[in-house]
Amino acid sequence: MTRGPAYGTQLRRITPKLIAAANERVPDANVRAPHVPPPAPAVAAEPRAAVR
């Protein structure tokens, strides 16, 4: 799954499959909705010193 504006849309589209898979693997779990935190912000790499 990619990060960005489409993240939420993609997750909403696969939610029924996620719920069905969770309930199939653990029958007594009674999963109704997944709790998925938003993607973490990207961490910028530190600039490297020029090599001569």
C-alpha positions as CSV (number, residue, x, y, z in Angstrom):
1,M,0.0,0.0,0.0
2,T,1.4,3.4,-0.9
3,R,1.5,6.4,1.3
4,G,-0.1,9.6,0.4
5,P,-3.6,11.0,-0.2
6,A,-4.8,7.6,-1.7
7,Y,-3.8,5.8,1.5
8,G,-7.2,6.3,3.1
9,T,-9.1,5.4,-0.1
10,Q,-7.2,2.2,-0.6
11,L,-7.7,1.2,3.0
12,R,-11.5,1.9,2.8
13,R,-11.7,-0.3,-0.3
14,I,-10.0,-3.3,1.3
15,T,-11.6,-3.0,4.8
16,P,-14.3,-5.6,4.1
17,K,-11.6,-8.1,3.1
18,L,-9.5,-7.3,6.2
19,I,-12.5,-7.8,8.4
20,A,-13.5,-11.1,6.7
21,A,-9.9,-12.4,6.9
22,A,-9.6,-11.6,10.6
23,N,-12.9,-13.2,11.5
24,E,-12.0,-16.3,9.4
25,R,-8.7,-16.7,11.2
26,V,-10.1,-16.0,14.7
27,P,-13.8,-17.0,14.7
28,D,-14.6,-15.7,18.1
29,A,-12.9,-12.3,17.6
30,N,-16.0,-10.6,16.1
31,V,-13.9,-8.0,14.3
32,R,-16.2,-5.2,13.1
33,A,-13.7,-2.4,12.2
34,P,-9.9,-2.2,11.9
35,H,-8.0,0.5,13.8
36,V,-5.3,1.7,11.5
37,P,-3.3,4.7,12.5
38,P,-2.3,7.2,9.8
39,P,1.1,6.8,8.1
40,A,4.0,8.2,9.9
41,P,5.6,11.3,8.4
42,A,8.6,10.7,6.2
43,V,11.9,11.2,7.8
44,A,14.4,13.2,5.7
45,A,17.8,11.7,5.4
46,E,20.7,13.7,6.8
47,P,22.9,15.3,4.1
48,R,26.2,13.6,3.5
49,A,29.5,15.4,3.3
50,A,31.0,15.6,-0.2
51,V,33.6,13.0,-0.9
52,R,36.7,14.1,-2.8
